[in-house]
Structure formats: C-alpha cells, structure tokens
C-alpha cells in the first residue's frame, strides 16, 4: 500500500515546469499597445462572439490533434492524457510588431478547447463588416488558463507510477471552477490510482523560458498571456459568404524532457523524486496550421 506521506514534499520545481505554459518564451515586445491597454484597443473590430445579424460572418474554431510527428530534438516525450486551453481572445497583426493589431474576438466568457479530443470547438463568430481590411502575417490567441495531465514515476521509499493533474492561470481574471484567479495561480497534484498526494496551490507559479519547437511560442507580459504564431490571412469586410477558420494544433508527444542516468530511472519514463525531476525541455504544441472550411 502506498504511504501518503511519501508524496507530501513534491517540489514546486517539478510542478511548475509541468504547467501548460512550460516551454514558452517571455516576450521582449509589449503586446499591450502604446496606450497600455489590450492589444488592438485602438483599431480593428470588437468581436465578442455574440453579435447579431450583420451580413456574412466569420467563425473561428480550434482543433487539437495527436497524429504522430517526428521529433528531432533528442529528448524523451509523451502526449498528455488530458490537455485543455481556455481561449479568451484572438488578434491579427500585419507584422509581429504591428502597434495597431486587429481585435477579431474578445470573449466575455472563455471557451475551453480540448487538444486531445481532436474535435473542432467554435470559439466565436463576428460579422466581416466589423473587421478591418488588410493582410495579416501574425496572430495571437489570448489564453486564460490551462489544464493538463501527464504520466510520471515517483521514486521515494517506494516507487509508484502515477500522474500529475495540473491547472494554472495564465492571465488575470481567469474564471476557474467557480472562482476568479489572478495570473500565476496554480493547483498541482500527483495521483496514484484514485488517490491524490502532495497537492499544492499558490499564486506565484513561474513560467520557464525554454524555447519551443515549431513556430508557436507563449508570450507573457503584464497580466496577459498569448500563444503566438505566424500566419497568412487576408481580411475583406465585403466578403460575400460566411467563413469558418479552423486552427489545427498538433500535440503529439509535446511534453518533452531530458532523461537522466540515475539509479532506477528508465528511458522514456518521466522520473521524479519528492525533491527532484528530470528536466522539462518543452511543453505546448508541435505545429500550427490555419485552414478555411465552408459553412
């Protein structure tokens, strides 16, 4: 029988590096615009996802996928068994440093996208007439929080296989399980079977600065966090037909770590102890693509 006391000292270092933001990179460019407000407050549309009729409309959707992809980084990896991102906004930029980006969606209530279910989730809908014409080459997706689970092996007085179930607020005002949380709030726990050990909760989870594979990065400045990526989008406010844009994100073995040659450790198993862990190198997504689907 597992002794619960063995897991009460799981280190915060293990837990915060397992956060959904792990593998992101802190931005050196302020995305909040010259007035210090949300990006795009000085230009573009103001979609909330709840607009009434107004001509042809644009619907934005997000779909995760786990199709196998090659990883050439030399690290071990696994696909999370559970991975959810709560989306709060969508912005388009003419360039990565565009001072007046287009606010496409700014949701009053976040929408959870399940990256493992492989089903497209509609994030919101806006009239094309509410958007500013232009060619956009960069996008940012505002994120409120993440939830995810990854398998791990705990080495203590006894060795036990289990999983980490983690939740972390990436932006201020994240509404999680009935409570409003500030950026940096976290709840992390290690579980074996149906029992949870060593749960930790706090308000200061840091964001590791580890480069991510592919073109997607996590940008975090001030009270907000955004997933950013290059794209190629032409907005025409006079678009004659409804359109649905689907963002596809691949998360196959996107949780990446470096195996260590410790006694009892096994290759391709994420090994931890109550005070140490194998270094997490990246977490997030492998690739991004944007496709147009008819409605």
Secondary structure, DSSP 8 states (H G I E B T S, - for coil): ---GGGGTT--HHHHHTTSTTTT----SS-TT-TTSSSTTTTSS----S-----SSEEEEEEEEE-------S--EEE--SEEEEEEEEEEEESSTT-SS-EEEEEEEEEEEEETTTT--EEEEEEEGGGS--EEEEEEEEEEEEEEEEEEEEEESSSEEEEEEEEEEE-STTEEETTEEE-TT-EEEEEEETTEEEEEEEES---------SSS-EEEEETTEEEEEEEEEEEE-TT--S-EEEEEEEE-TT-EEE-----TT--TTS-EEESS-B--EEE-S-SEEEEEEE--
